[in-house]
Amino acid sequence: MPGTVGVAKVSGNFAWFVMGDKKVGIAQIEMMGAKKLIEERGGEITQTLEKIKQTMNLNFVFQNTIELADCKNFFVTHDSGTKELLEKIFNIKFTDISAERPNLIMRKQIVALLKEELEK
């Protein structure tokens, strides 16, 4: 339904939203050492995201990894459609499974920007 955002919490670290006719899943983790986590466990993260995408029939899915030490975000996904969407909205570029974004942004702010783009 245009103009609405539905949300259902799966856990404290994952939420999904309906924006227009698209379903978006966002995992969020706040930590120090985000880049190292992605380098060491990126494969596991993207496999889990893909399972969630298939199970929940999502159009887009990603992890918003908040780096507390440097106040920035890393977006993680293996899904090409999700990469394109995030690159467009945030003017970032993915290198393999992740993209770095300076200046901290939280899921609530991300949802508003996604909604604006997906309901055009």
C-alpha positions as CSV (number, residue, x, y, z in Angstrom):
1,M,0.0,0.0,0.0
2,P,1.6,3.3,-1.1
3,G,2.4,5.7,1.7
4,T,2.6,3.1,4.4
5,V,5.5,1.3,6.1
6,G,4.8,-2.0,7.8
7,V,7.3,-3.4,10.3
8,A,7.6,-6.6,12.2
9,K,10.6,-7.2,14.6
10,V,12.1,-10.7,14.2
11,S,14.6,-9.9,17.0
12,G,16.3,-6.8,18.4
13,N,18.9,-6.9,15.6
14,F,16.6,-7.6,12.6
15,A,13.5,-5.9,11.3
16,W,11.6,-6.1,8.0
17,F,9.5,-3.4,6.4
18,V,6.9,-3.2,3.6
19,M,7.4,-0.1,1.4
20,G,5.0,0.2,-1.5
21,D,5.0,-3.3,-2.9
22,K,8.6,-4.2,-1.7
23,K,9.7,-6.0,1.4
24,V,13.1,-4.9,2.9
25,G,15.0,-6.7,5.7
26,I,17.6,-4.9,7.7
27,A,19.9,-6.5,10.2
28,Q,21.7,-4.0,12.4
29,I,24.7,-4.4,14.7
30,E,26.6,-1.7,16.6
31,M,30.2,-2.5,17.5
32,M,33.9,-1.7,17.4
33,G,35.9,-3.6,14.8
34,A,33.2,-3.7,12.1
35,K,35.7,-3.8,9.2
36,K,37.5,-6.8,10.8
37,L,34.2,-8.6,11.4
38,I,33.2,-8.2,7.7
39,E,36.6,-9.3,6.5
40,E,36.6,-12.4,8.7
41,R,33.0,-13.4,8.6
42,G,31.5,-11.7,5.6
43,G,30.7,-15.0,3.9
44,E,28.7,-16.2,6.9
45,I,26.9,-12.8,7.1
46,T,25.8,-12.9,3.5
47,Q,24.8,-16.6,3.6
48,T,22.6,-15.8,6.6
49,L,21.1,-12.7,4.9
50,E,20.4,-14.8,1.7
51,K,18.6,-17.5,3.8
52,I,16.5,-14.8,5.5
53,K,15.7,-13.2,2.1
54,Q,14.5,-16.6,0.7
55,T,12.6,-17.6,3.9
56,M,10.8,-14.3,4.3
57,N,10.4,-13.6,0.6
58,L,12.2,-10.3,0.8
59,N,13.0,-8.1,-2.2
60,F,16.0,-6.5,-0.5
61,V,18.1,-7.5,2.5
62,F,21.3,-6.1,4.1
63,Q,23.2,-5.6,7.3
64,N,23.8,-2.1,8.6
65,T,27.0,-2.5,10.6
66,I,27.7,0.5,12.7
67,E,31.3,1.2,13.6
68,L,31.2,3.0,16.9
69,A,34.9,3.9,17.1
70,D,34.8,5.8,13.8
71,C,31.1,6.8,13.7
72,K,30.4,5.3,10.3
73,N,28.5,2.5,8.7
74,F,29.3,-0.5,6.6
75,F,26.5,-1.9,4.5
76,V,26.8,-5.7,3.9
77,T,24.9,-7.7,1.2
78,H,25.6,-10.1,-1.6
79,D,22.4,-9.3,-3.4
80,S,23.0,-7.2,-6.5
81,G,19.6,-5.5,-6.4
82,T,20.1,-4.4,-2.8
83,K,23.6,-3.1,-3.7
84,E,22.2,-1.0,-6.5
85,L,19.5,0.4,-4.3
86,L,21.9,1.4,-1.5
87,E,24.5,2.8,-3.9
88,K,21.8,5.1,-5.4
89,I,20.4,6.3,-2.1
90,F,23.6,6.8,-0.2
91,N,26.0,7.6,-3.0
92,I,28.3,4.8,-2.0
93,K,30.1,2.1,-3.9
94,F,30.3,-1.6,-3.0
95,T,33.5,-3.5,-3.0
96,D,32.5,-7.1,-3.1
97,I,30.0,-7.5,-0.3
98,S,30.4,-4.2,1.6
99,A,30.3,-0.5,1.2
100,E,31.5,2.1,3.7
101,R,29.5,5.2,4.5
102,P,31.1,8.0,6.5
103,N,28.9,9.7,9.2
104,L,26.8,7.5,11.3
105,I,23.2,6.7,10.2
106,M,20.7,4.5,12.1
107,R,18.1,2.1,10.8
108,K,15.2,4.6,11.5
109,Q,16.9,7.1,9.2
110,I,17.7,4.5,6.6
111,V,14.1,3.3,6.5
112,A,12.9,6.8,5.8
113,L,15.3,7.1,2.8
114,L,14.4,3.7,1.5
115,K,10.7,4.5,1.7
116,E,11.2,7.7,-0.2
117,E,13.0,5.9,-3.0
118,L,10.8,2.8,-3.2
119,E,7.6,4.7,-3.3
120,K,8.5,7.0,-6.2
